């Protein structure tokens, strides 16, 4: 299915019976809603379940500007309003969790319940290795400009791609700017503003958004509880789907 929001065509699916509770699944960076097909299949047994492709991912249009987390949150809010969704349970994985934090903690959207899965949003402290890497990049960049002048940009671009994360390297120029906007924002200040009961599900071996992030979120969100998936990684819902589904179904009891 397709809907136009802010001039962009946004791809989404809607599955399940008509229910009092609507579930909206927001995906992580670099993937689209199809990554969550098993989650959607489970939830849509009882609930009206939506899942979207954010602009720049899947079959949705690419943003026409360098989107921020707040831009994605505002687009999500308009999606909810255009579909007349009531009693909304928000489920966000990784980047999708960022959007939920901004949507509920900054924009004031009142969700029925929230589930954050290996969510991003806490800006990590720079390790010594990271600091050294940034210093080396700046020195190399300055040296290249000094010796190559106008021809430097192409070489600098290759260097930036070599030293950047895979998410950054695999993005086109516009989405690289979006990526920088996203990862450079710390959303910690918005966590205490989240009113909805929030379930945190985390892989204990997650290296992208470590378990320490989950514990910060648990301590700052007023009504939050954490469930750890032993030996799970950043996609913990795929590592142990049986446990994941059992925990989510228990959390959503009474919502239908």
N, C-alpha and C positions, 0 to 999 in steps of 0.2 A: 504494500500500500504506500501511498505517497501523499504528503501534505506540504503546502507552501507556507513557510514561516520566515518573516523578515527577508522576503525575496528569494529564499533558498528552498529548493526541493529537498524535503527530508523524508527518507525512506523509513518505514516502520512496519511492524506486524502487530496484529491484535488476535489473540486466541483465547479460547475458553468460554464458558457460559457467562451470561449476564449475572453479575453478582453485586452485592452491596459494597464490596471492596474492590478497588482497581489497583493492580500492581503495575509499576513501571520499572523496567530494568534498564540501567544505564551502564554501558560497556566501558572497558578500559582502553587506554591509548594503544593504537596500532592494530586493533581488531574491530569487529563489528558485532551486530546482535547474533550472528550465526554461531559465535563461540559459545553462546549460552543456550543452545537449542535444547539440551537435556534439562536445564533448569526451567526453561519456559514450558517444556512438556509436563514437568511435575507440577508446577504452579497452576497451569491452565486446566488441571483436572477439577479445580474448585473455584478458581478466581478468573475474572476478566483480566487478562495479562497483556500488557503492551511492552514492546522493546523497540528502541529506535537506533538508527545509525546517526551518530553526531555528524554535523557538517565536516567534511574532510575525510570521512571514513565510510566504508561500505559503498552503498549505492546513493548516498546523499551527495548533494552539491558541496563543493569546497567553499569555505568562507570567502567572502569578497573583500575581507580586510584581515588584519592580524588579530584574530579573536583572543579574548582573555577568558579566564574561568567564569567571570561574571557574565560575559556575552553568552556562553554556553548555558549558564543557569537561567538567564532571561529567556533564551530560546526554549528551554525545557518548560519553563513556567507557561509560556504561550502555547506550547504543545498540549499541556494539561488543560488549559482553559479552552482551547479550540475543540478538544475532544470531550469537553464537559465532564471531566473525570472528578468523581467525588470519593471521599474516604480513600485517599491514595497512600499505598505503601510503596516507599521508594527503596529500591535495591541498587546499590552502586558498587561496582568492582573497580579498584584502582583509580583511574582518572574519573570514572563515573562517581566515585565517592567524593572526589573533590567538588564536583558539580553539586552534589547533594548538600555538602557542608555550606557552600556559598548560597544555595537556594534557600535553605532553611535557617542557617545561622546569620546570613547577611540580609537576604531579601525578605525574610519573614514568612515564607510559605509554611503552612502548618500541615505536615504530613500526619497520617494516622499512625504509622510506625515507620521505622527506618532500619535497613539492614546494610551495614558497610562491610564489604568483603575485601580484605587485603587492601584497604583504602589508602590512597595518597592524600596529601594535604598538610603533612608535617614536613617542613623544610629541614633536611638533615644538616647537622653541623659538618663543616668541611674537615675531612681527614687531612693529615699531613701529606699523604700521597696526592690527594686532590689539589691541595695548595701548591705543591711542587709542580704538578702538571700544568696548573694555570700560569705559574711564573714562567715555566719553560715555553709555553705557548706565546705569552706576551713578548718574551725575549726574541723568539724565533720570528714572530710577526714583525717586530721592529727591524730586525736584521734584514728580512726579505724586502721590506719597503725601502730600506736604505740603499740596497744594491740593485733592486729591479725597478724601482720607481713605478711607472704606470702599468707595467707588466706584472706587478706583484699580486694583484687580486686573485688571479687564477690559482697561483701557487698557495696563497693563504687559504683559499677555499678548500683546496685538497687537504691542507694541513688540519684545518678545522674539522673536516669530515673524518680524518684519521683519528683525531683525538677525542671526538665527540661520542656520545652513546649511540647504540644501534637505532634507537627511536629517532634520534636527531638525524643521523646519517641517511636513514631510509625515507625521510620526508623531503618534499620539494621545497623550494625557497620560501613560499608563503607559509607552509605548515611548519617549517623550521622556526619562523618567527613566532608562530602560535605556540609551539613547543617551549620556546624560551619564556614566553609570557606565563605559561602554565607552571613550569617547574620552579620559577623564581618567586612564586607567591606562597607565603606561609599563611595557612588558614587557621592556625591555632587559636587566634583571638575570637573566632566565631563559634568555636565549639560550645562554650557555656550558654550560648543563645539558643541552642537546639532544644526544643520543647518536647519533641516526640520520644517515646520509648525507643531506644536504639540497641540493636543487637550487633555486636562486632564479631566477625568470624575471620580467623587468621591462621595461616600456615606457620608453624613454628620455625620452619626453615626459609621463610620468605626473606630474600636479600634485597628485593626492590623496595619494599615498604616493610621494614623489619618489625618484629613483634613489639619492640620498644615503642613504636608509633602507636600501636593499638593500646598500649597501657597508658600513654599520654591521653589518647582520646577517651578511654574509659574513665580516667580521673577527672576530665574536664567537662564531658557531656553529663548533665544532671542525672539523667535516667538511662544509664548504659550498663551493659553486661558483656563480658568477653568469653567467647568459646574458642579454644585453641584446637587446631587440627594437627596432631602430631605427625611430624615428617612431611607436612604439606608445604608447598612452595607458594609462589605468588598467585598461582591459580589453584588455590586450595579446594575450591568447589569441584575441580576435576580430579584432584588427588584422592579425595574420599567422598564421592557423591552420596553414598548411603548415609554417612554421618551428617553431611551438610543438609540433605533433605529432611532428615529426622529433626535436626535442630530448628530449621526454618519452619517446618510444619508445626512444631510445638509452639514456637514464638507467635505464629499466626492463628493459633486456636481461638475461636470466637469471633474472628474477623469476618467470616462468611455469613 
